[in-house]
Amino acid sequence: MNELSKTKPNKMKFECCNRQQNSNEYIICSHCSKKYHYACVATTTTQFKELTSDLKVNWLCPECNRPRAGLDNSNTPIRAVATHANDKQDSLNVTVRNKHKVSKTSDTDLDALTPADVRQIIREELHIIFNAFQSKIETQLGNKISEISSQLTQVTESITFMEKEYEEVRRDMQQKIEVINQLESVNKNLRSYIQDMDSRLSQMERNSRASNIEIQGVPEHRNENLVTAVKQLAHTIKYNLTESDIHLCTRVSKIQKNSNRPRSIIVKFSCPRVRDGFLAAAIAYNKRNSNDKLNTSHIGMGGEHKPMYVTDHLSPSMKALHAAARVKAKELKYKYVWVKGGHVYMRKSDTSDYKFIKNMDTLNSLN
């Protein structure tokens, strides 16, 4: 029995390629016992380590495998035809011929291989290689197509899920938009209602203060008599005021608790006509006595003369508007800012028209 030699090769040369026997991958002919390099005589893609023992024992070299005239070649090993591309039991160096050409031919026809036989062998080998390659490609493509199909299915499911989520979000957003529009409408109505109520409240505050004046800058004393002070002030400005014209006279709390200024005196007269006359007399006195305007000496107080101011009794919101108007007047160089009937007015020059300052929006629109 011939076996694959695994011992140290000698220095002889292979019969096939005339190379020194320096490779362990060689095969021995079972007829002539000559050594052949497997890489030279291999006719398939089968690796050397995949060869079976039976194939190694019965292998014939190309010279011994060639048919000879007059000899019985029925015992010559014939390579099995591969049934598929991965069949690893392929024979080596065996020619499979067309049965019509091989069976029952004369001895003279077997004298040598014809070009047609060579072409047939090449076609069969190429057919085997092509089938193996095609099968491998089909398998790989099938796996890839299955993988891509699975991924496309997942993508389709994800898109479907996202479309459902988008529709839900869109419906939810549409509902919220409708609610927002309703709230905006309600808010607009409420703002209009609040502005109307604010206007009414301001009017009520002005009406409640229609008979009042406010005297600022009068120092406070423990035993002070405010009615007497107001009567003395009326005498100074030469306004005929009786005690029955004074319904109420009191001090009010400070808006700014940490202010050092004394609390203002609120005087409620019997009617708006008395209030208007008293204010007009105070303004006329200051115009006549520009060097000696109303001060604490005019109501009988000794010591340092401190200025006094007689104005309309304004609500807190109107006081804030009046203060903002004075600041705006300095900024825009308006010459006059005054209060009359609980309203704030401004005039830029002696010849220009006056501006009725209704609220902060009106004040901010000035230029």
C-alpha positions, 0 to 999 in steps of 0.5 A: 500500500502506498502512503503519503510520505511524511519523512524527510524528503530526499534530494531527488526531483519530482517527475512532474516539474523537475524540482527537488523533492523539498515539499511534503505535499506529493503523491505516489503513483500506484503503478510506477511508484514515481513521486509527483508534486500535488500542486502540479498534477491536481485537476480540482480545487480539493486541498491536499489535506482533504484527499482520502486514503483510498484515493492516494493508494489507487492514484495513477500518474498521467503517464500510467493513466493514459490508455494504450492500444492492445491493453485492457484498461478496464482496471484503470481508476476513473474519477467519480463525477462530482454531484455538487460544488462542495463534493470533496471526493473528486478524483485526480487526473482522471478523464471522464469521456462521453459514453458514446465515445468511450464504450465499445470503441475499437483499440485504435480509437484509444491510441491517444486523446483527441482535441475533442476529448480535451475540449470535452474534459475542459468543458466538464471541469469548467461546468463543475467549477461554474456550478460550484461558484453559482451555488456559492453565489446563490447561497450568499445572495440568498442570505443577504437578500433574507437579511435585507428583507428582514431589515426592510420589514423592520424599517417598514414596521418602524415607519408604520409605528412612527406614522401612527405616533405622528397622527396621534401627535398631530391630533393632539396638537390640533386639539391644543391649538383649538384650546389655545385659540379659545383661551386667547379669545377668552383672554382678549375679552377678559383684558377688554373687561379689565380695562373697562373695569379699570376705567370705571374704577379710575372714574370712581376714584376721581369722583370720590376725590372731586372735593379733595385737595392734598397739602404736602410739606407741612411738618407734623406736631403732636397737638397740631390743629389741621382745620386751623392750619387750613383756615390760616392757609385760606386767609393767606391766599385770600380765599373766603373759606368757612369752617362749614366748608371743611368736611374732613381734614386728616393726614394719610399714610405714606406710600413709601414707608422709609421716606423722611417727608411728612405725611400729606394732609387731605382736606375734603371740602363741601363740594367740588366748587369750593375745591376748585376755588381754593386751588385757583387761589393757591395757584394765583398766590404763587404766581403773584409771589414768585419769591415768597411762595407758600411755605410753613410760615404762612400757616403760623409755624416758626423756625425754618421756612419749608415749602408747601404744595397744594394739589389735587388729591390723586389716586396712587395710579394717577400719582405714578402717571403724573410722576412718569409724565414729569420725567418724560417732559424733561426727556422730550423738553415739554414745558408744562405738566399739570393736573386738573380734575384728576387728569394729567396734561402736558404742553410742549410750548406756549403755542402748542396744543396740550396733550391729555395723558390718559395712561402709560401707553399714551405717555409712551407714544409721545415724541 
